Amino acid sequence: MTFAKGIPLDSAAIMSIVLESILYGFSVLMFIGTIWALTYKRHMRDVNRPITAVAVLLFALSTAHMVIDIIRTEEGLIQFRDEFPGRPDAFFADISQETFVINNTIVVLQTLLGDGVVIYRCYVVWQTVWVIIVPSILWCSVAVTGGYSIYSFSHTTSISRRVFSHATRQWISAFAGLTIANNLLSSGLLAYRIWEIECNVAKSRTTKITTTSILRVLMDAAVLYSIALLCTLITLVCSNAGPLVMIELLTPIISIVFYMIIIRIAMGRNHHSHISTVRGGSTSETNQGNLQHYPLQPLQIHISRFTHTDGASVYRNGRQDRPSTGKEVFVEGASHNV
């Protein structure tokens, strides 16, 4: 059996396992950081259990993918290297094997899980189902094309020059293209809504709680994931072995993208809490000194409330005038649930 020009498939298998191992190790560190961010100094009842469950599930899927990839590489290079007419190249070209089908099933599941979380965040910040109708349709399309891609893998027969048949390439291309569109659309809607709410409440609060860093990490994550998918599309057209490498790298990249958003939000929460504590102490001391030198003037109470939720910001502003109490009181509360 001969194959299209390009790097040998056994070399591509070694390259993919090495690169995936590096990214997987990085994702493990970020998973530890994510669990710390979700649970540090919190009671169990305060932990965001759905997001924690998603983080654990992504880690379990990426770990299973890594283990199966190691098994497949060992089988192709050592265990069954002499049992195929084309030796290791023929083994790795057989995409109907159980290990390859299971690995790509994990990729599809992880893609659907990651995209589903982004769509859920859009619903949280917009508070309307109309905004997520198109992303939800795209999500269903991703599920369909991913399912047909896996079906195509499992029913692929011997191919003379290409690892993937023409039909299989079309399904993979549709899967990657729809995932890119869904990812960019959902992330764009999420970022725009956070920016819009930030602009609306910026004038009514006294503390500077900027969401620029959160917007930046959301867009960075979307761009990183989209670039990985775009590279998969390009290699699918231009290379024979390239898609085998890129598909294996998608699993740890999806986990890394999810973890980096959670960790960044947690860092912002801790930073704001520290600033609030320091400013609160300074304000209290200053007010005590001022009360000793200046008579109390009748002022009004202004109450402003800020709420920050997972991966997004939900702001509620209220301003209420009450009878004069002879002093000025300003109350600002912040709640962060990652």
N, C-alpha and C positions, 0 to 999 in steps of 0.2 A: 504493500500500500504506500503510495506516495502522497505527499502533502504539499500545499502551497508554500511558496518561498517565505522565509522568515526564520526567526529563531526556532530551534528544535523544541518540540513540546515538552521533553523532559527537562530542558533548561528553563523553559517557562514555568514548569511546576516548581523547580527549585527556587526560582526568583520570586514566585508568588508566595511560597511558604516563608521565605526570609522576610519579605516586606510585610506580610500579614503578621508575623511574629513581633516585629518592631511596633507596628500600630496597635496590636493587641496588648502588648506590655504597657504602652502609653495609656490605652483605654482602661486598663486595670487600675493604674494610679489615679486616673480621673474618676473612676467608679468609687474608689475609696474616699476621694475628696468629696464626691457628691453625697455619699451616705453621711459623711461627717457634717456637711453643710445642712442636710435635712434633719439631723438629729441632735446637733450640738446644742447643749443648754436648753433642751426642750423636753417637756413631759411627753409621754407616749400619746396622750390625747391631742397634743398640739402638732404632731408630725403629720405632714401631708401624705397620707397612706397611698392614694392612687398614684401620685408621682413617684413615691418610693417603690411601689410595685412595678411600675414601668421601668425604672432604673435597674431593678434586680432582674427583670425579665430580659431586658436588652443585654445585660451582662451574661445571663445564662445562655442566651442564643449565640452571642459572639464566642463564648467559651466552647459550646457544642460545635460550632462551625470550625473553630481552630483545631479541636480534637479530630474531627472527621477529616479535615484537610491533611493533618499529619498522617492519619491512617491511609488515606488515598495515596499520598506521596510515597509512603513506605511500600505499599502494595505495587505501585508502578515501577519503582526503582530497584526493589529488592525481591519481594515475594513472587511477583508474576512477570518479572522482566523477560524471562525466556519462554513464556507460554503464549505470547502473541507473535504473529508472523513479522510484524514490524518492530518487535521488542518494545521498549518503553514508549516510543512515539505512538505506536498503535494503541497501547493501553490508555494513554491520556487523551487520545482522539476519540475514544469510545465514551461519549457523553451520556449514553443510556445506562451506565453503571449506577448501582444503587448509591454509592457514596457521592457521586456528582449530583444526582437528582436531589438527595437529602440536603446537600450543601446549598443548592440553589433555592430549595424550598425555604430554608432558613433566611436566605437573603430577601426573599419576597415577604416573608412574615415580618422581618425586622423593618423593611421599608414601609409596610402598611402600618406598623406600630408607631414608627417615628412620624410619619405624615399625619396619622390620626391624632397624635398629641398636639401638633401644630394647629390642626383644624379646631381642636377643642379649645386651645388658647384663643383663637380668633373668636369663637363663640363667647368666651368669657369676657373679653374686652368690648365686643360689640353688643352683646346681650340681645341678639336677634338671629334667627335661623336663616333669614334671607341672605345674609352676607356669606354664609358657608354653603349655600346651595351648589355653586359652581365648584368649589374645592371638594365637596362631598361627591359630586358626579365624577370629577377627575380621580378621586380616591377609589371609587368603584371601578373605574376604567383601568386603573393600575392593578387592582386585584384580578380583573378578568385577564388582562394581557400577561400578568405574572403567572396566573394559573395555566394559561395556554402555553406559555413558554416551558413550564415544567412538564406539561403533558407532551410537548414536542420533544423535549430531551429524552423522556422515558420511552418514546416510540421511534427514536432515530435509528435508521439502519446504516450499514457501512457506506461511507462516502469516500470517493476516490481522492479528491484533492482538498476539500474544505472540511474543517471540524464541524462547522454549523451549516446545515442546509439553508437554502434560500428562505424557506418558510420560517425556520427557526430564527434566522437573523431578523426577519421582519417583526416577529413577536417580541424579540429582545429590544429592538429599536423602538417599537411602540411603548414598551414598558419603561425604558429609560427616558424617552421623550415626554411621556405623560407625567412621570415622576418629577422631572425638571420643572414642567409647567405648574404642577400642583405645589411644589416646594416654593417656587418664586412667588406665586400668587398668594399663597397662605401667609408666607413670611412678610410679603409686602403689605398685605391688609393688616397684619398684626402690628408691624412697625408704624404704619401710617396712623392707626388708631391711638397708639401710645403717644406718638408725637402730637396728635391733635388734642388729646386730653391734657397733655403737659402744657401746651400753649394756652389752653382755656383756663387752667388753674394757676398759672405762673404769677398772674397779677394779684391773686387773692391770698397768697400765703407769704409769710415773712421769712421762712427758712428756705435756703436754696437746695432743693432736692432735685437734681437734674437726672433725667433719664437718658441722656446722650450716650452714656457707656452701655446701657442696656440695649438701646437701638443699634449701637455699633456691633455688639456681640451677636445680636439676632441676624443682622445682615451678613456678618462674617461667616456665621454658621451656614446660612443659606447659600452663600457664594461658594464656600468650601465643598458642600455636598453637591451643588450643581456642577462644579468643575469636575468632580470625580465621575459623575454620570456622563458629562460631555466627553470626557476622555474614553469612557466605555463605548460610547457611540462612535467616536473616531476610530478606535482600534477595531471595532466591529466591521467597519468599512474597509480599512486599510491593511489590516493584519489578520493572520490566521490564528496565532497564539496569543495575541494581545488581549482579546476579551477574556481569556482564561485567567490572566493575571489581574485585570481590573475588577472582574466580578468578585474575585476572592477578597479584594481590598475594600469592597463596599461595606461589609459587615462591621469591621472595627471603626470605619469612618462614621457610620450612622451613630454608633454608640458615643464616639468622641464629640460629635456635634451636639447631641442631647446633653451630655454631661457638662460641656463648657458653658451652656446657657444657664443651667442650674447653679453651677459654682459661681458664675459672675453675679447672678442675682443675689446669692447668699453673701458674697463679698460686699455688695452695695448695701445690703440690709445691716450687716455688722458695722460698716463704716458710718451709716446714718445713725445707728443706735449710739455709737461712741460719741459722735458730734452732739447728739441731743443731750446726752448725759453731761458732757462738759459745759455746754451752753446753759443747761438748766442750773448747774451749780453756780456759774458766774452770774447769771441773772438774779438768782436768789440773794447772793451777797450784795450785788449792786443795789437791788431794791431796798434791802435793809438799811444801807447807808443813806439812800435818798430819802427814805421815810423819816430819818432823824433830822434832816435839814430843811425839808420842804413840806408845806401844808398839803393835805390831801385835797385833790380837786375831784368834783363829781364827773365820772366818766362812765362809759358803757362797756358791757361785756361783749366781746366778739369771739365766737366759737367757730373754728375751722377744723375740718376733719379730713384726713388723708388715709386712704386704704390702698395697700399694694399687694397684689396677689400673684400667684405663680406665673412666671414668664411674661407677665403683662402688668399693667397698672390700671386700677379702677379707682377713680377719684369721686368722692362725694363732698360737696361743699355746702355748708350751711352757715348762715349768718343770722344771728338772733339778737335783737335789742331788748334789754331788760332795764328795769328801773335803776336809778343811780344808787351806787353802794358806797361812794366816797373813795374808791380806789380803782385802779385799772387792773384787769385780770385778762390774760391771754392764754388760751388752752389750745394746744395742738397735739393731736395723737397720731401715731403712725403704727400700722399693723402690717406685718409682712408674712405672707404664707407662701413658701416656695413649693 
